[in-house]
Amino acid sequence: MIEQSKQFQIVGVLDTLENVGHTILAYDIIGTDEKIDELVAEECEFLVTVGQIRSPKVREKLFAKLQASNAKIATVISPRAYVSPYATVGEGTIVMHDVLINADVQIGLNCIINSKALIEHDVLIEDHCHISTAAVLNGGVKVKEGTFFGSNAVSKEAVSTSKEAFIKAGSLFLG
């Protein structure tokens, strides 16, 4: 998806020490998080690409480390996504293929909005959330910080999650 956006040239991936020297999708793993300051000095931009399965803590920690290093943090939006000109998408967020984000939506920092998600009008998604594939957030929903909203889950309109909520795949979220 980053390749298709043509906004960025991927210079490499940072990972754990045991993975340095290997590749991910033909991109070299060029170092660990210890290399962040060096890459900041080279004016590289960063994106946290670790997913959020059980907890947002790893994503939050990496994002905070980048902020503490004064790193430029990329926001990536697929060319196949629609984002209303009246919506805002926060720094470090990735919006995947075929996502639809309607008017007056606010998406926080370091979020994943996964393929085919529908985010209706007036939705607020706070920082470090993962909205999974084909999820539907109806109008006026508030998704609190660190929430995971599962694949094919659907919300009732104008409801709120709790902080770090886990909405399971295929469920109907009534608040």
Residue pairs with C-beta under 8 A, 6 or more apart in sequence:
1 76
1 78
1 94
1 96
1 97
2 8
2 10
2 47
2 76
3 10
4 78
4 79
4 80
5 76
5 77
5 78
5 79
6 79
7 74
7 76
8 45
8 74
8 76
10 27
11 30
11 39
11 44
12 27
12 28
12 29
12 30
12 31
13 24
13 27
13 28
13 29
13 30
13 49
14 29
14 30
14 31
14 32
14 33
14 35
14 36
15 22
15 24
15 29
15 32
16 32
17 32
19 29
20 29
20 30
20 31
20 32
21 28
21 29
22 29
23 29
31 38
33 62
33 65
36 46
36 65
36 66
36 69
36 71
37 69
39 46
39 71
40 69
40 70
40 71
40 72
43 72
44 71
44 72
45 71
45 72
45 73
45 74
46 66
46 71
46 72
46 73
46 74
47 73
47 74
47 76
47 92
47 94
48 59
48 62
48 63
48 66
48 92
48 110
49 94
50 58
50 59
50 62
51 59
51 112
51 130
52 58
52 59
52 112
52 128
52 130
52 148
53 148
55 146
55 164
56 128
56 129
56 130
56 145
56 146
56 148
56 164
59 110
59 128
60 110
60 128
60 146
63 73
63 92
63 109
63 110
63 128
66 73
66 92
67 73
73 91
73 92
73 110
74 92
75 89
75 90
75 91
75 92
75 93
75 94
76 93
76 94
76 95
77 83
77 89
77 94
77 95
78 95
78 96
78 97
78 98
78 99
80 97
80 98
81 95
81 96
81 97
81 98
81 99
81 100
81 101
81 113
82 99
82 100
82 101
83 89
83 95
83 99
83 101
84 101
84 102
84 103
84 104
84 105
86 103
86 104
87 101
87 102
87 103
87 104
87 105
87 106
87 107
87 119
88 105
88 106
88 107
89 95
89 101
89 107
90 107
90 108
90 109
90 110
90 111
90 127
91 109
91 110
92 109
92 110
92 111
93 107
93 108
93 109
93 110
93 111
93 112
93 113
94 111
94 112
94 113
95 101
95 107
95 113
96 112
96 113
96 114
96 115
96 117
97 115
97 116
98 115
98 116
99 113
99 114
99 115
99 116
99 117
99 118
99 119
100 117
100 118
100 119
101 107
101 113
101 119
102 119
102 120
102 121
102 123
103 121
103 122
104 121
104 122
105 119
105 120
105 121
105 122
105 123
105 124
105 125
106 123
106 124
106 125
107 113
107 119
107 125
108 125
108 126
108 127
108 128
108 129
108 145
109 127
109 128
110 127
110 128
111 125
111 127
111 128
111 129
111 130
111 131
112 129
112 130
112 131
113 119
113 125
113 131
114 130
114 131
114 132
114 133
114 135
114 151
115 133
115 134
116 133
116 134
117 131
117 132
117 133
117 134
117 135
117 136
117 137
118 134
118 135
118 136
118 137
119 125
119 131
119 137
120 136
120 137
120 138
120 139
120 141
120 157
121 139
121 140
122 139
122 140
123 137
123 138
123 139
123 140
123 141
123 142
123 143
124 141
124 142
124 143
125 131
125 137
125 143
126 142
126 143
126 144
126 145
126 146
126 147
127 145
127 146
128 145
128 146
129 143
129 145
129 146
129 147
129 148
129 149
130 147
130 148
130 149
131 137
131 143
131 149
132 148
132 149
132 150
132 151
132 152
132 153
132 169
133 151
133 152
134 151
134 152
135 149
135 150
135 151
135 152
135 153
135 154
136 153
136 154
136 155
137 143
137 149
137 155
138 154
138 155
138 156
138 157
138 158
139 157
139 158
140 157
140 158
141 155
141 157
141 158
141 159
141 160
142 159
142 160
142 161
143 149
143 160
143 161
143 165
144 160
144 161
144 162
144 163
144 164
144 165
145 163
145 164
146 163
146 164
147 161
147 162
147 163
147 164
147 165
147 166
147 167
148 165
148 166
148 167
149 155
149 161
149 165
149 167
149 173
150 166
150 167
150 168
150 169
150 170
150 171
151 169
151 170
152 169
152 170
153 167
153 168
153 169
153 170
153 171
153 172
153 173
154 171
154 172
154 173
155 167
155 172
155 173
155 174
155 175
156 172
156 173
156 174
156 175
159 173
159 174
159 175
160 175
161 167
161 173
161 175
167 173
